[in-house]
């Protein structure tokens, strides 16, 4: 076995140890952060550098504001869905939502 293969084996074992020690829920939260951040940057770039006429500045700010509020809503949904707590919310007309993230992590 060459030095590269030995190095890759050590790296693989290290990744396996880290992967097994953290619950999947944590890895999902970590993975969601760059995706949502990229979405916010992308939306901001479209509004900022999209070639809009100068008289549409108010519309640019409105679109950017709603896009960022949407990103915050997505972040909240991800965090609530992956959190280890039970969340129940009731709305008008009998609508309700319940999130229970308290399932046990898989055994190693």
N, C-alpha and C positions, 0 to 999 in steps of 0.2 A: 504494500500500500504506500503510495507516494505522499509527500507532505501536503499536497492540496486536498487529497481525499481525507487525510487525518484531520486537517483543519475544518473541512466541511462537516465531518462527523461530529466534532466538538461543537460547532455552531448549531448543528441540528439538535444535539442533545440539550444545549442551552435553551433553544427556542421551545423544545418540548416541555422542559421544566417550567418555564415561564407560562406557557399556554395552559398547563394543567393547574398551576397554582392560582390563577385568576378565573373567576366565573365568566361564563360567556356574556353575561349581562354587562360586565365591565368592558369587555372587548368591544361590544356593540356600541356602548357610549363613546368610547375612544374613537371608533371608526366613524361615528356619525358626525363628530365635530369637524373634521376636515371637509366632509361633503357639504354640510350646511354652510360653512365658511366660504367654500368655493361658490356656492349658490349666491350668497350675499355679494361677493365680489363681482360675479358675473352680472347680476341685476344692476348693481351700481355702475358698472362699466357701460352697460347698454344705455342707461339713462344719461350718464355723464358724457360719454363720447359717441353717442349715437347719431350725430349729425342733425340735431334738432335746431330749428330756427330760434333766434334769440327771443322772440315774442312768446315762446312756449315754455318759459322758465317755470312758471307756476305749475304747469302740467307735469313737467319733469319732476318737481319736488313732490307732487301728489303721487305719481307713479312710484317714485323711489320710496316714499314713506309707506305706501301700502305693501310694496315688495318686502321691505324690512320687517313690517309687522307680520307678514306671512311667514317670514323666516323665523321670527321669534315664536310664532304659534307652532311651527314644525318642531323647533327645539323643545318647547314645552311638552308636546305630545311624546317625543322620543324619551325625554327624561322621565315623564310620568309612567310611560309604558315599561320602561326598563328599571325603574326604581323598585326597591324591595319593600314597598309600602302598598297598602290598599287604599285606593282613592275612589270616592263615590261622589258624584255631583248630580243634582236634580235641577231641571229647568222648568220653565213654564209649560203648562199643558201636559204634565206627566212624563216628559222626556227625561231620561237619566242616562248616565254613563258610569260604569264601574270598571276600574282597572285593578287587578290583583297581581302584583309582581312577586309574590312571596313564595314561588315554587322553589323547591330545593335544587341546588346545583347538582349536576351529575357526579356520581362517585368516581374517583380516580382509581 
